[in-house]
């Protein structure tokens, strides 16, 4: 997922870091990730969208870029899951 996102990211974007969300981002509780694990969903993911230099107040001119690169990551993740858990 990170590789697909990074391939489309702007040059000034930080590269995605893959790992445990509490170690890579920050410790949280009561998230949807906790709920999905509690009900037995085997794979859960947390993605923090890029904010570039604007943090979480993204100007409109970055929205299409962020959607495009994020969708590429979601698609790559889905392809991976379906290849490991075909039905």
PyMOL Python script that loads the backbone (N, CA, C, O; Angstrom):
from pymol import cmd

cmd.read_pdbstr("""\
ATOM      1  N   UNK A   1       0.824  -1.176   0.000  1.00  0.00           N
ATOM      2  CA  UNK A   1       0.000   0.000   0.000  1.00  0.00           C
ATOM      3  C   UNK A   1       0.874   1.247   0.000  1.00  0.00           C
ATOM      4  O   UNK A   1       0.652   2.171  -0.782  1.00  0.00           O
ATOM      5  N   UNK A   2       1.862   1.265   0.878  1.00  0.00           N
ATOM      6  CA  UNK A   2       2.737   2.432   0.973  1.00  0.00           C
ATOM      7  C   UNK A   2       3.498   2.657  -0.330  1.00  0.00           C
ATOM      8  O   UNK A   2       3.678   3.799  -0.753  1.00  0.00           O
ATOM      9  N   UNK A   3       3.940   1.589  -0.960  1.00  0.00           N
ATOM     10  CA  UNK A   3       4.678   1.713  -2.216  1.00  0.00           C
ATOM     11  C   UNK A   3       3.801   2.330  -3.301  1.00  0.00           C
ATOM     12  O   UNK A   3       4.258   3.181  -4.063  1.00  0.00           O
ATOM     13  N   UNK A   4       2.539   1.899  -3.371  1.00  0.00           N
ATOM     14  CA  UNK A   4       1.610   2.456  -4.367  1.00  0.00           C
ATOM     15  C   UNK A   4       1.347   3.927  -4.100  1.00  0.00           C
ATOM     16  O   UNK A   4       1.288   4.725  -5.036  1.00  0.00           O
ATOM     17  N   UNK A   5       1.188   4.294  -2.841  1.00  0.00           N
ATOM     18  CA  UNK A   5       0.959   5.692  -2.480  1.00  0.00           C
ATOM     19  C   UNK A   5       2.193   6.529  -2.791  1.00  0.00           C
ATOM     20  O   UNK A   5       2.096   7.588  -3.412  1.00  0.00           O
ATOM     21  N   UNK A   6       3.337   6.052  -2.360  1.00  0.00           N
ATOM     22  CA  UNK A   6       4.577   6.809  -2.571  1.00  0.00           C
ATOM     23  C   UNK A   6       4.880   7.013  -4.050  1.00  0.00           C
ATOM     24  O   UNK A   6       5.477   8.023  -4.421  1.00  0.00           O
ATOM     25  N   UNK A   7       4.475   6.068  -4.903  1.00  0.00           N
ATOM     26  CA  UNK A   7       4.725   6.196  -6.341  1.00  0.00           C
ATOM     27  C   UNK A   7       3.983   7.384  -6.942  1.00  0.00           C
ATOM     28  O   UNK A   7       4.415   7.942  -7.951  1.00  0.00           O
ATOM     29  N   UNK A   8       2.870   7.772  -6.328  1.00  0.00           N
ATOM     30  CA  UNK A   8       2.067   8.885  -6.847  1.00  0.00           C
ATOM     31  C   UNK A   8       2.185  10.165  -6.036  1.00  0.00           C
ATOM     32  O   UNK A   8       1.676  11.208  -6.448  1.00  0.00           O
ATOM     33  N   UNK A   9       2.846  10.099  -4.895  1.00  0.00           N
ATOM     34  CA  UNK A   9       2.933  11.256  -3.996  1.00  0.00           C
ATOM     35  C   UNK A   9       3.763  12.375  -4.602  1.00  0.00           C
ATOM     36  O   UNK A   9       4.638  12.144  -5.436  1.00  0.00           O
ATOM     37  N   UNK A  10       3.472  13.572  -4.171  1.00  0.00           N
ATOM     38  CA  UNK A  10       4.278  14.717  -4.589  1.00  0.00           C
ATOM     39  C   UNK A  10       5.690  14.574  -4.045  1.00  0.00           C
ATOM     40  O   UNK A  10       5.897  13.934  -3.014  1.00  0.00           O
ATOM     41  N   UNK A  11       6.647  15.154  -4.720  1.00  0.00           N
ATOM     42  CA  UNK A  11       8.041  15.063  -4.279  1.00  0.00           C
ATOM     43  C   UNK A  11       8.237  15.567  -2.852  1.00  0.00           C
ATOM     44  O   UNK A  11       9.066  15.026  -2.120  1.00  0.00           O
ATOM     45  N   UNK A  12       7.496  16.585  -2.448  1.00  0.00           N
ATOM     46  CA  UNK A  12       7.670  17.156  -1.113  1.00  0.00           C
ATOM     47  C   UNK A  12       6.980  16.351  -0.015  1.00  0.00           C
ATOM     48  O   UNK A  12       7.109  16.682   1.164  1.00  0.00           O
ATOM     49  N   UNK A  13       6.255  15.308  -0.382  1.00  0.00           N
ATOM     50  CA  UNK A  13       5.539  14.494   0.611  1.00  0.00           C
ATOM     51  C   UNK A  13       6.499  13.594   1.370  1.00  0.00           C
ATOM     52  O   UNK A  13       7.476  13.094   0.812  1.00  0.00           O
ATOM     53  N   UNK A  14       6.209  13.394   2.651  1.00  0.00           N
ATOM     54  CA  UNK A  14       6.948  12.399   3.421  1.00  0.00           C
ATOM     55  C   UNK A  14       6.561  11.019   2.911  1.00  0.00           C
ATOM     56  O   UNK A  14       5.416  10.800   2.516  1.00  0.00           O
ATOM     57  N   UNK A  15       7.496  10.102   2.918  1.00  0.00           N
ATOM     58  CA  UNK A  15       7.202   8.728   2.503  1.00  0.00           C
ATOM     59  C   UNK A  15       6.389   8.057   3.608  1.00  0.00           C
ATOM     60  O   UNK A  15       6.556   8.353   4.791  1.00  0.00           O
ATOM     61  N   UNK A  16       5.513   7.155   3.200  1.00  0.00           N
ATOM     62  CA  UNK A  16       4.709   6.433   4.186  1.00  0.00           C
ATOM     63  C   UNK A  16       5.576   5.490   4.997  1.00  0.00           C
ATOM     64  O   UNK A  16       6.498   4.867   4.471  1.00  0.00           O
ATOM     65  N   UNK A  17       5.275   5.392   6.270  1.00  0.00           N
ATOM     66  CA  UNK A  17       5.965   4.479   7.178  1.00  0.00           C
ATOM     67  C   UNK A  17       4.978   3.376   7.523  1.00  0.00           C
ATOM     68  O   UNK A  17       3.836   3.652   7.890  1.00  0.00           O
ATOM     69  N   UNK A  18       5.410   2.139   7.410  1.00  0.00           N
ATOM     70  CA  UNK A  18       4.551   0.992   7.685  1.00  0.00           C
ATOM     71  C   UNK A  18       4.943   0.393   9.025  1.00  0.00           C
ATOM     72  O   UNK A  18       6.125   0.177   9.293  1.00  0.00           O
ATOM     73  N   UNK A  19       3.956   0.124   9.863  1.00  0.00           N
ATOM     74  CA  UNK A  19       4.222  -0.488  11.157  1.00  0.00           C
ATOM     75  C   UNK A  19       3.028  -0.400  12.070  1.00  0.00           C
ATOM     76  O   UNK A  19       1.942   0.001  11.651  1.00  0.00           O
ATOM     77  N   UNK A  20       3.222  -0.769  13.296  1.00  0.00           N
ATOM     78  CA  UNK A  20       2.182  -0.695  14.307  1.00  0.00           C
ATOM     79  C   UNK A  20       1.770   0.762  14.494  1.00  0.00           C
ATOM     80  O   UNK A  20       2.617   1.629  14.712  1.00  0.00           O
ATOM     81  N   UNK A  21       0.457   1.032  14.409  1.00  0.00           N
ATOM     82  CA  UNK A  21      -0.029   2.417  14.464  1.00  0.00           C
ATOM     83  C   UNK A  21       0.385   3.138  15.747  1.00  0.00           C
ATOM     84  O   UNK A  21       0.694   4.329  15.717  1.00  0.00           O
ATOM     85  N   UNK A  22       0.391   2.427  16.861  1.00  0.00           N
ATOM     86  CA  UNK A  22       0.774   3.061  18.128  1.00  0.00           C
ATOM     87  C   UNK A  22       2.250   3.458  18.129  1.00  0.00           C
ATOM     88  O   UNK A  22       2.639   4.402  18.816  1.00  0.00           O
ATOM     89  N   UNK A  23       3.065   2.747  17.370  1.00  0.00           N
ATOM     90  CA  UNK A  23       4.490   3.059  17.314  1.00  0.00           C
ATOM     91  C   UNK A  23       4.822   4.053  16.203  1.00  0.00           C
ATOM     92  O   UNK A  23       5.700   4.900  16.367  1.00  0.00           O
ATOM     93  N   UNK A  24       4.122   3.950  15.074  1.00  0.00           N
ATOM     94  CA  UNK A  24       4.411   4.812  13.932  1.00  0.00           C
ATOM     95  C   UNK A  24       3.733   6.174  14.074  1.00  0.00           C
ATOM     96  O   UNK A  24       4.320   7.198  13.727  1.00  0.00           O
ATOM     97  N   UNK A  25       2.501   6.189  14.582  1.00  0.00           N
ATOM     98  CA  UNK A  25       1.760   7.446  14.730  1.00  0.00           C
ATOM     99  C   UNK A  25       1.730   7.859  16.193  1.00  0.00           C
ATOM    100  O   UNK A  25       2.586   8.611  16.657  1.00  0.00           O
ATOM    101  N   UNK A  26       0.737   7.361  16.908  1.00  0.00           N
ATOM    102  CA  UNK A  26       0.578   7.684  18.326  1.00  0.00           C
ATOM    103  C   UNK A  26      -0.407   6.693  18.917  1.00  0.00           C
ATOM    104  O   UNK A  26      -1.185   6.082  18.183  1.00  0.00           O
ATOM    105  N   UNK A  27      -0.387   6.526  20.208  1.00  0.00           N
ATOM    106  CA  UNK A  27      -1.251   5.580  20.897  1.00  0.00           C
ATOM    107  C   UNK A  27      -2.672   6.121  20.976  1.00  0.00           C
ATOM    108  O   UNK A  27      -2.887   7.264  21.380  1.00  0.00           O
ATOM    109  N   UNK A  28      -3.633   5.301  20.590  1.00  0.00           N
ATOM    110  CA  UNK A  28      -5.055   5.663  20.689  1.00  0.00           C
ATOM    111  C   UNK A  28      -5.839   4.456  21.187  1.00  0.00           C
ATOM    112  O   UNK A  28      -5.384   3.318  21.068  1.00  0.00           O
ATOM    113  N   UNK A  29      -7.001   4.705  21.737  1.00  0.00           N
ATOM    114  CA  UNK A  29      -7.911   3.630  22.126  1.00  0.00           C
ATOM    115  C   UNK A  29      -9.313   3.976  21.661  1.00  0.00           C
ATOM    116  O   UNK A  29      -9.637   5.139  21.415  1.00  0.00           O
ATOM    117  N   UNK A  30     -10.140   2.943  21.544  1.00  0.00           N
ATOM    118  CA  UNK A  30     -11.529   3.151  21.162  1.00  0.00           C
ATOM    119  C   UNK A  30     -11.724   3.472  19.696  1.00  0.00           C
ATOM    120  O   UNK A  30     -12.738   4.060  19.318  1.00  0.00           O
ATOM    121  N   UNK A  31     -10.784   3.102  18.882  1.00  0.00           N
ATOM    122  CA  UNK A  31     -10.875   3.400  17.454  1.00  0.00           C
ATOM    123  C   UNK A  31     -11.622   2.286  16.723  1.00  0.00           C
ATOM    124  O   UNK A  31     -11.915   1.238  17.298  1.00  0.00           O
ATOM    125  N   UNK A  32     -11.919   2.525  15.468  1.00  0.00           N
ATOM    126  CA  UNK A  32     -12.558   1.485  14.656  1.00  0.00           C
ATOM    127  C   UNK A  32     -11.639   0.275  14.526  1.00  0.00           C
ATOM    128  O   UNK A  32     -12.116  -0.848  14.363  1.00  0.00           O
ATOM    129  N   UNK A  33     -10.353   0.487  14.595  1.00  0.00           N
ATOM    130  CA  UNK A  33      -9.391  -0.618  14.548  1.00  0.00           C
ATOM    131  C   UNK A  33      -9.593  -1.540  15.743  1.00  0.00           C
ATOM    132  O   UNK A  33      -9.536  -2.760  15.587  1.00  0.00           O
ATOM    133  N   UNK A  34      -9.827  -0.995  16.924  1.00  0.00           N
ATOM    134  CA  UNK A  34     -10.101  -1.803  18.114  1.00  0.00           C
ATOM    135  C   UNK A  34     -11.392  -2.595  17.940  1.00  0.00           C
ATOM    136  O   UNK A  34     -11.447  -3.781  18.263  1.00  0.00           O
ATOM    137  N   UNK A  35     -12.423  -1.941  17.432  1.00  0.00           N
ATOM    138  CA  UNK A  35     -13.721  -2.594  17.265  1.00  0.00           C
ATOM    139  C   UNK A  35     -13.625  -3.740  16.271  1.00  0.00           C
ATOM    140  O   UNK A  35     -14.135  -4.829  16.534  1.00  0.00           O
ATOM    141  N   UNK A  36     -12.972  -3.512  15.121  1.00  0.00           N
ATOM    142  CA  UNK A  36     -12.892  -4.568  14.109  1.00  0.00           C
ATOM    143  C   UNK A  36     -12.130  -5.781  14.627  1.00  0.00           C
ATOM    144  O   UNK A  36     -12.506  -6.918  14.343  1.00  0.00           O
ATOM    145  N   UNK A  37     -11.092  -5.552  15.364  1.00  0.00           N
ATOM    146  CA  UNK A  37     -10.355  -6.690  15.953  1.00  0.00           C
ATOM    147  C   UNK A  37     -11.221  -7.412  16.968  1.00  0.00           C
ATOM    148  O   UNK A  37     -11.196  -8.641  17.040  1.00  0.00           O
ATOM    149  N   UNK A  38     -11.990  -6.661  17.756  1.00  0.00           N
ATOM    150  CA  UNK A  38     -12.836  -7.266  18.787  1.00  0.00           C
ATOM    151  C   UNK A  38     -13.920  -8.157  18.199  1.00  0.00           C
ATOM    152  O   UNK A  38     -14.312  -9.141  18.827  1.00  0.00           O
ATOM    153  N   UNK A  39     -14.413  -7.834  17.010  1.00  0.00           N
ATOM    154  CA  UNK A  39     -15.465  -8.643  16.391  1.00  0.00           C
ATOM    155  C   UNK A  39     -14.901  -9.685  15.436  1.00  0.00           C
ATOM    156  O   UNK A  39     -15.660 -10.371  14.751  1.00  0.00           O
ATOM    157  N   UNK A  40     -13.578  -9.812  15.383  1.00  0.00           N
ATOM    158  CA  UNK A  40     -12.963 -10.899  14.633  1.00  0.00           C
ATOM    159  C   UNK A  40     -12.479 -10.593  13.239  1.00  0.00           C
ATOM    160  O   UNK A  40     -12.154 -11.519  12.496  1.00  0.00           O
ATOM    161  N   UNK A  41     -12.416  -9.348  12.853  1.00  0.00           N
ATOM    162  CA  UNK A  41     -11.874  -9.011  11.535  1.00  0.00           C
ATOM    163  C   UNK A  41     -10.361  -9.246  11.608  1.00  0.00           C
ATOM    164  O   UNK A  41      -9.684  -8.638  12.438  1.00  0.00           O
ATOM    165  N   UNK A  42      -9.820 -10.128  10.741  1.00  0.00           N
ATOM    166  CA  UNK A  42      -8.411 -10.525  10.886  1.00  0.00           C
ATOM    167  C   UNK A  42      -7.396  -9.462  10.477  1.00  0.00           C
ATOM    168  O   UNK A  42      -6.274  -9.461  10.984  1.00  0.00           O
ATOM    169  N   UNK A  43      -7.760  -8.569   9.584  1.00  0.00           N
ATOM    170  CA  UNK A  43      -6.824  -7.554   9.109  1.00  0.00           C
ATOM    171  C   UNK A  43      -7.431  -6.175   9.305  1.00  0.00           C
ATOM    172  O   UNK A  43      -8.524  -5.895   8.814  1.00  0.00           O
ATOM    173  N   UNK A  44      -6.726  -5.322  10.019  1.00  0.00           N
ATOM    174  CA  UNK A  44      -7.184  -3.945  10.193  1.00  0.00           C
ATOM    175  C   UNK A  44      -6.040  -3.001   9.842  1.00  0.00           C
ATOM    176  O   UNK A  44      -4.866  -3.317  10.037  1.00  0.00           O
ATOM    177  N   UNK A  45      -6.406  -1.854   9.326  1.00  0.00           N
ATOM    178  CA  UNK A  45      -5.398  -0.902   8.881  1.00  0.00           C
ATOM    179  C   UNK A  45      -5.737   0.494   9.365  1.00  0.00           C
ATOM    180  O   UNK A  45      -6.907   0.848   9.512  1.00  0.00           O
ATOM    181  N   UNK A  46      -4.720   1.268   9.608  1.00  0.00           N
ATOM    182  CA  UNK A  46      -4.871   2.686   9.894  1.00  0.00           C
ATOM    183  C   UNK A  46      -4.035   3.429   8.867  1.00  0.00           C
ATOM    184  O   UNK A  46      -2.853   3.139   8.684  1.00  0.00           O
ATOM    185  N   UNK A  47      -4.651   4.376   8.208  1.00  0.00           N
ATOM    186  CA  UNK A  47      -3.913   5.218   7.270  1.00  0.00           C
ATOM    187  C   UNK A  47      -4.113   6.665   7.690  1.00  0.00           C
ATOM    188  O   UNK A  47      -5.244   7.119   7.866  1.00  0.00           O
ATOM    189  N   UNK A  48      -3.032   7.371   7.845  1.00  0.00           N
ATOM    190  CA  UNK A  48      -3.135   8.803   8.112  1.00  0.00           C
ATOM    191  C   UNK A  48      -2.879   9.517   6.793  1.00  0.00           C
ATOM    192  O   UNK A  48      -1.818   9.373   6.186  1.00  0.00           O
ATOM    193  N   UNK A  49      -3.858  10.282   6.367  1.00  0.00           N
ATOM    194  CA  UNK A  49      -3.728  10.982   5.094  1.00  0.00           C
ATOM    195  C   UNK A  49      -2.641  12.047   5.186  1.00  0.00           C
ATOM    196  O   UNK A  49      -2.435  12.640   6.245  1.00  0.00           O
ATOM    197  N   UNK A  50      -1.950  12.289   4.081  1.00  0.00           N
ATOM    198  CA  UNK A  50      -0.896  13.299   4.118  1.00  0.00           C
ATOM    199  C   UNK A  50      -1.483  14.695   4.256  1.00  0.00           C
ATOM    200  O   UNK A  50      -2.531  14.996   3.686  1.00  0.00           O
ATOM    201  N   UNK A  51      -0.816  15.528   5.000  1.00  0.00           N
ATOM    202  CA  UNK A  51      -1.245  16.909   5.126  1.00  0.00           C
ATOM    203  C   UNK A  51      -0.256  17.867   4.493  1.00  0.00           C
ATOM    204  O   UNK A  51      -0.465  19.080   4.484  1.00  0.00           O
ATOM    205  N   UNK A  52       0.823  17.310   3.962  1.00  0.00           N
ATOM    206  CA  UNK A  52       1.903  18.118   3.434  1.00  0.00           C
ATOM    207  C   UNK A  52       2.284  19.160   4.482  1.00  0.00           C
ATOM    208  O   UNK A  52       2.326  18.836   5.668  1.00  0.00           O
ATOM    209  N   UNK A  53       2.555  20.369   4.093  1.00  0.00           N
ATOM    210  CA  UNK A  53       2.977  21.344   5.099  1.00  0.00           C
ATOM    211  C   UNK A  53       1.799  21.974   5.833  1.00  0.00           C
ATOM    212  O   UNK A  53       1.993  22.816   6.710  1.00  0.00           O
ATOM    213  N   UNK A  54       0.579  21.571   5.481  1.00  0.00           N
ATOM    214  CA  UNK A  54      -0.604  22.183   6.080  1.00  0.00           C
ATOM    215  C   UNK A  54      -1.241  21.341   7.175  1.00  0.00           C
ATOM    216  O   UNK A  54      -2.298  21.701   7.694  1.00  0.00           O
ATOM    217  N   UNK A  55      -0.627  20.251   7.526  1.00  0.00           N
ATOM    218  CA  UNK A  55      -1.141  19.343   8.552  1.00  0.00           C
ATOM    219  C   UNK A  55      -2.550  18.878   8.178  1.00  0.00           C
ATOM    220  O   UNK A  55      -2.739  18.338   7.088  1.00  0.00           O
ATOM    221  N   UNK A  56      -3.536  19.071   9.045  1.00  0.00           N
ATOM    222  CA  UNK A  56      -4.867  18.550   8.791  1.00  0.00           C
ATOM    223  C   UNK A  56      -5.805  19.569   8.159  1.00  0.00           C
ATOM    224  O   UNK A  56      -6.986  19.280   7.972  1.00  0.00           O
ATOM    225  N   UNK A  57      -5.307  20.746   7.830  1.00  0.00           N
ATOM    226  CA  UNK A  57      -6.109  21.761   7.159  1.00  0.00           C
ATOM    227  C   UNK A  57      -5.641  21.850   5.707  1.00  0.00           C
ATOM    228  O   UNK A  57      -4.941  22.783   5.313  1.00  0.00           O
ATOM    229  N   UNK A  58      -6.042  20.866   4.938  1.00  0.00           N
ATOM    230  CA  UNK A  58      -5.542  20.733   3.576  1.00  0.00           C
ATOM    231  C   UNK A  58      -6.245  21.724   2.643  1.00  0.00           C
ATOM    232  O   UNK A  58      -7.474  21.760   2.592  1.00  0.00           O
ATOM    233  N   UNK A  59      -5.479  22.520   1.912  1.00  0.00           N
ATOM    234  CA  UNK A  59      -6.078  23.432   0.942  1.00  0.00           C
ATOM    235  C   UNK A  59      -6.742  22.636  -0.198  1.00  0.00           C
ATOM    236  O   UNK A  59      -6.310  21.527  -0.511  1.00  0.00           O
ATOM    237  N   UNK A  60      -7.776  23.195  -0.806  1.00  0.00           N
ATOM    238  CA  UNK A  60      -8.499  22.491  -1.867  1.00  0.00           C
ATOM    239  C   UNK A  60      -7.619  22.001  -3.012  1.00  0.00           C
ATOM    240  O   UNK A  60      -7.923  20.972  -3.615  1.00  0.00           O
ATOM    241  N   UNK A  61      -6.546  22.701  -3.322  1.00  0.00           N
ATOM    242  CA  UNK A  61      -5.711  22.280  -4.457  1.00  0.00           C
ATOM    243  C   UNK A  61      -4.976  20.959  -4.209  1.00  0.00           C
ATOM    244  O   UNK A  61      -4.443  20.375  -5.154  1.00  0.00           O
ATOM    245  N   UNK A  62      -4.934  20.475  -2.969  1.00  0.00           N
ATOM    246  CA  UNK A  62      -4.290  19.189  -2.672  1.00  0.00           C
ATOM    247  C   UNK A  62      -5.275  18.027  -2.600  1.00  0.00           C
ATOM    248  O   UNK A  62      -4.851  16.873  -2.540  1.00  0.00           O
ATOM    249  N   UNK A  63      -6.567  18.298  -2.604  1.00  0.00           N
ATOM    250  CA  UNK A  63      -7.552  17.235  -2.376  1.00  0.00           C
ATOM    251  C   UNK A  63      -7.493  16.158  -3.450  1.00  0.00           C
ATOM    252  O   UNK A  63      -7.444  14.974  -3.116  1.00  0.00           O
ATOM    253  N   UNK A  64      -7.496  16.523  -4.716  1.00  0.00           N
ATOM    254  CA  UNK A  64      -7.464  15.519  -5.780  1.00  0.00           C
ATOM    255  C   UNK A  64      -6.193  14.677  -5.696  1.00  0.00           C
ATOM    256  O   UNK A  64      -6.243  13.466  -5.908  1.00  0.00           O
ATOM    257  N   UNK A  65      -5.069  15.294  -5.394  1.00  0.00           N
ATOM    258  CA  UNK A  65      -3.805  14.570  -5.248  1.00  0.00           C
ATOM    259  C   UNK A  65      -3.895  13.541  -4.131  1.00  0.00           C
ATOM    260  O   UNK A  65      -3.502  12.389  -4.310  1.00  0.00           O
ATOM    261  N   UNK A  66      -4.409  13.952  -2.988  1.00  0.00           N
ATOM    262  CA  UNK A  66      -4.500  13.054  -1.836  1.00  0.00           C
ATOM    263  C   UNK A  66      -5.466  11.908  -2.119  1.00  0.00           C
ATOM    264  O   UNK A  66      -5.187  10.765  -1.757  1.00  0.00           O
ATOM    265  N   UNK A  67      -6.594  12.196  -2.760  1.00  0.00           N
ATOM    266  CA  UNK A  67      -7.552  11.143  -3.116  1.00  0.00           C
ATOM    267  C   UNK A  67      -6.912  10.151  -4.079  1.00  0.00           C
ATOM    268  O   UNK A  67      -7.056   8.940  -3.908  1.00  0.00           O
ATOM    269  N   UNK A  68      -6.216  10.646  -5.073  1.00  0.00           N
ATOM    270  CA  UNK A  68      -5.594   9.779  -6.086  1.00  0.00           C
ATOM    271  C   UNK A  68      -4.568   8.839  -5.459  1.00  0.00           C
ATOM    272  O   UNK A  68      -4.596   7.634  -5.711  1.00  0.00           O
ATOM    273  N   UNK A  69      -3.672   9.376  -4.654  1.00  0.00           N
ATOM    274  CA  UNK A  69      -2.628   8.519  -4.076  1.00  0.00           C
ATOM    275  C   UNK A  69      -3.198   7.580  -3.013  1.00  0.00           C
ATOM    276  O   UNK A  69      -2.752   6.440  -2.891  1.00  0.00           O
ATOM    277  N   UNK A  70      -4.181   8.052  -2.246  1.00  0.00           N
ATOM    278  CA  UNK A  70      -4.777   7.205  -1.219  1.00  0.00           C
ATOM    279  C   UNK A  70      -5.541   6.048  -1.861  1.00  0.00           C
ATOM    280  O   UNK A  70      -5.450   4.913  -1.392  1.00  0.00           O
ATOM    281  N   UNK A  71      -6.292   6.324  -2.928  1.00  0.00           N
ATOM    282  CA  UNK A  71      -7.027   5.266  -3.614  1.00  0.00           C
ATOM    283  C   UNK A  71      -6.063   4.217  -4.177  1.00  0.00           C
ATOM    284  O   UNK A  71      -6.364   3.024  -4.148  1.00  0.00           O
ATOM    285  N   UNK A  72      -4.933   4.642  -4.676  1.00  0.00           N
ATOM    286  CA  UNK A  72      -3.937   3.687  -5.181  1.00  0.00           C
ATOM    287  C   UNK A  72      -3.491   2.753  -4.055  1.00  0.00           C
ATOM    288  O   UNK A  72      -3.308   1.557  -4.281  1.00  0.00           O
ATOM    289  N   UNK A  73      -3.318   3.284  -2.855  1.00  0.00           N
ATOM    290  CA  UNK A  73      -2.941   2.462  -1.711  1.00  0.00           C
ATOM    291  C   UNK A  73      -4.042   1.510  -1.296  1.00  0.00           C
ATOM    292  O   UNK A  73      -3.771   0.347  -1.001  1.00  0.00           O
ATOM    293  N   UNK A  74      -5.284   1.981  -1.267  1.00  0.00           N
ATOM    294  CA  UNK A  74      -6.416   1.124  -0.915  1.00  0.00           C
ATOM    295  C   UNK A  74      -6.552   0.002  -1.943  1.00  0.00           C
ATOM    296  O   UNK A  74      -6.768  -1.150  -1.566  1.00  0.00           O
ATOM    297  N   UNK A  75      -6.432   0.313  -3.223  1.00  0.00           N
ATOM    298  CA  UNK A  75      -6.525  -0.702  -4.268  1.00  0.00           C
ATOM    299  C   UNK A  75      -5.421  -1.746  -4.137  1.00  0.00           C
ATOM    300  O   UNK A  75      -5.675  -2.942  -4.283  1.00  0.00           O
ATOM    301  N   UNK A  76      -4.200  -1.298  -3.863  1.00  0.00           N
ATOM    302  CA  UNK A  76      -3.081  -2.240  -3.680  1.00  0.00           C
ATOM    303  C   UNK A  76      -3.335  -3.133  -2.477  1.00  0.00           C
ATOM    304  O   UNK A  76      -3.061  -4.333  -2.527  1.00  0.00           O
ATOM    305  N   UNK A  77      -3.852  -2.567  -1.402  1.00  0.00           N
ATOM    306  CA  UNK A  77      -4.177  -3.358  -0.220  1.00  0.00           C
ATOM    307  C   UNK A  77      -5.255  -4.385  -0.506  1.00  0.00           C
ATOM    308  O   UNK A  77      -5.152  -5.530  -0.064  1.00  0.00           O
ATOM    309  N   UNK A  78      -6.282  -3.995  -1.234  1.00  0.00           N
ATOM    310  CA  UNK A  78      -7.364  -4.922  -1.588  1.00  0.00           C
ATOM    311  C   UNK A  78      -6.838  -6.061  -2.456  1.00  0.00           C
ATOM    312  O   UNK A  78      -7.192  -7.220  -2.243  1.00  0.00           O
ATOM    313  N   UNK A  79      -6.001  -5.736  -3.425  1.00  0.00           N
ATOM    314  CA  UNK A  79      -5.418  -6.794  -4.273  1.00  0.00           C
ATOM    315  C   UNK A  79      -4.610  -7.777  -3.433  1.00  0.00           C
ATOM    316  O   UNK A  79      -4.666  -8.985  -3.662  1.00  0.00           O
ATOM    317  N   UNK A  80      -3.869  -7.269  -2.477  1.00  0.00           N
ATOM    318  CA  UNK A  80      -3.076  -8.131  -1.605  1.00  0.00           C
ATOM    319  C   UNK A  80      -3.983  -9.052  -0.782  1.00  0.00           C
ATOM    320  O   UNK A  80      -3.751 -10.260  -0.722  1.00  0.00           O
ATOM    321  N   UNK A  81      -5.000  -8.490  -0.158  1.00  0.00           N
ATOM    322  CA  UNK A  81      -5.904  -9.280   0.680  1.00  0.00           C
ATOM    323  C   UNK A  81      -6.585 -10.357  -0.162  1.00  0.00           C
ATOM    324  O   UNK A  81      -6.642 -11.516   0.250  1.00  0.00           O
ATOM    325  N   UNK A  82      -7.094  -9.995  -1.322  1.00  0.00           N
ATOM    326  CA  UNK A  82      -7.775 -10.975  -2.171  1.00  0.00           C
ATOM    327  C   UNK A  82      -6.823 -12.056  -2.666  1.00  0.00           C
ATOM    328  O   UNK A  82      -7.249 -13.187  -2.902  1.00  0.00           O
ATOM    329  N   UNK A  83      -5.553 -11.732  -2.827  1.00  0.00           N
ATOM    330  CA  UNK A  83      -4.593 -12.765  -3.254  1.00  0.00           C
ATOM    331  C   UNK A  83      -4.278 -13.741  -2.122  1.00  0.00           C
ATOM    332  O   UNK A  83      -3.952 -14.901  -2.373  1.00  0.00           O
ATOM    333  N   UNK A  84      -4.372 -13.275  -0.887  1.00  0.00           N
ATOM    334  CA  UNK A  84      -4.095 -14.129   0.283  1.00  0.00           C
ATOM    335  C   UNK A  84      -5.333 -14.872   0.781  1.00  0.00           C
ATOM    336  O   UNK A  84      -5.223 -15.953   1.360  1.00  0.00           O
ATOM    337  N   UNK A  85      -6.507 -14.290   0.552  1.00  0.00           N
ATOM    338  CA  UNK A  85      -7.752 -14.864   1.042  1.00  0.00           C
ATOM    339  C   UNK A  85      -8.778 -14.979  -0.080  1.00  0.00           C
ATOM    340  O   UNK A  85      -9.851 -14.380  -0.006  1.00  0.00           O
ATOM    341  N   UNK A  86      -8.450 -15.753  -1.126  1.00  0.00           N
ATOM    342  CA  UNK A  86      -9.416 -15.866  -2.241  1.00  0.00           C
ATOM    343  C   UNK A  86     -10.661 -16.640  -1.792  1.00  0.00           C
ATOM    344  O   UNK A  86     -10.600 -17.510  -0.923  1.00  0.00           O
ATOM    345  N   UNK A  87     -11.762 -16.298  -2.399  1.00  0.00           N
ATOM    346  CA  UNK A  87     -12.993 -17.010  -2.050  1.00  0.00           C
ATOM    347  C   UNK A  87     -13.501 -17.797  -3.210  1.00  0.00           C
ATOM    348  O   UNK A  87     -14.531 -18.462  -3.101  1.00  0.00           O
TER     349      UNK A  87
END
""", "prot")
cmd.dss("prot")
cmd.show_as("cartoon", "prot")
cmd.util.cbc("prot")
cmd.orient("prot")
